[in-house]
Amino acid sequence: MRVLLTHDRFPPVFGGGGEYAVLETARGLLRSGIDLKVLVGGDPAIASYEGIPTTRIPVSPHRFTFAVPSIRKHARDVDLIQTFTYYAAPPSLLAGRLAGKPVVVYVLGIYGDAWHQMRSPFEARLRIAWEKFLLRGNYSSIVVPSHRTRDLAISLGADERKVRVSNPGIGDELRPLPKQDYVFFSGKNDRRKGTEDLLAVARALPQVRFRAMIWGPDLDAYQRAAPANIEFPRFERGEPLRREFGAARVFFFPSVSETFSIALGEAMASGCAIVASESAAADVAFEGVRIRPGNREDMIAGIARLWNDPAQCAAMGAANSVLARNFGWDAYIARLRAIYDSVLDRRGSGESAYRGGARLSATQKPGDTC
């Protein structure tokens, strides 16, 4: 099977956790024996990343929406196009239609009405309209990372018969380390991630030590506004990030909305107790404290509770490291390949009616995890 993978950016350029999921998808498909072509936005001089060959179009993520001719050209000799939201999905769908190729889209992030908590009313309406446009395309299959996201995608107009659930994985190199007394936060400097909540909570808990690996815009101003009990190690993926997760007692995750958070899974695998908002945790089971999104009183009380009870905190962290074994990249790739097989089987048989993402058993319902 030959697959063309498209996205508006690719490591070493990261806009968020989505690029990590795209990277692991490419890595896993290659490992599973797929003949893979990777077409992404970025610097054409970068011909590969961590052994993955890439072809890069010199455009910004937003301008990747105009990459239809390039995608169509590279799709001529493939069986299927695997694309991702936000900006690669529309041109990939059009290019697939022109080239006569099926298109599978993986939804990295949609937020629906949660945009009203993160943006101005006007921008929120634009974002929601864009998500509706994305999800109503005639893809061969729409893959989402959680059941909560499945429900949201359908409410925004996605064809229920085509929506499949497959959560991303986490790296198996993550391990609990000897714990130190700090609460860890990792994420982009963005309202959705709750970075302003982090400052307010740290100010209210001066006796608690926080460490935060943050990237994104306006970092200098953000750090100048922070109280003295927050330390800011430089954000670095790989071993530096794993060390921070591994040594933390608590992972604080106040994000307003998530589809599926790889960072949450990484914290669980690292043996952290969790303080996370209900919407950010989607349908992930974890040991810790669930808080109402945006409610700083909940956040302060949740962190104080775990900080003041080291034994319970340790027990929750140990339980989370076991629960995290449910998240594996190999299982994620196996589900994707089952979807590909089903799409190509239907195409080969000339079947026009859609009967679900991967093959359905007699007891499986459309939309159940493959």
Buried (B, 14 or more C-beta within 10 A) or exposed (E): BEBBBBBBBBBEBBBBBBBBBBBBBBBBBBEBEBEBBBBBBBEEEBEEBEEBEBBBBEBEBEEBBEBBEBBBEBBEEBBBBBBBBBBBBBBBBBBBBEBEBBBBBBBBBBBBEBBBBBBEEEEBEEBBEBBBEBBEBEBBBBBBBBBBBBBBBBEBEBBEBBBBBBBBBBBEEBEBBEBEEBBBBBBBBBBBBBBBBBBBBBBBBEEBBBBBBBBBEEBEEBBEEBBEBBEBBEBEBEEEBBBBBBBBBBBBBBBBBBBBBBBBBBBBBBBBBBBBBEBBBBBBEBBBBBBEBBBBEBBBBBBBBBBEEEEBBBEBBEBBBEBBEBBBBEBBBBBBBBBBEBBBEBBEEEEEEBEBBBEBEEEEEBBBBB
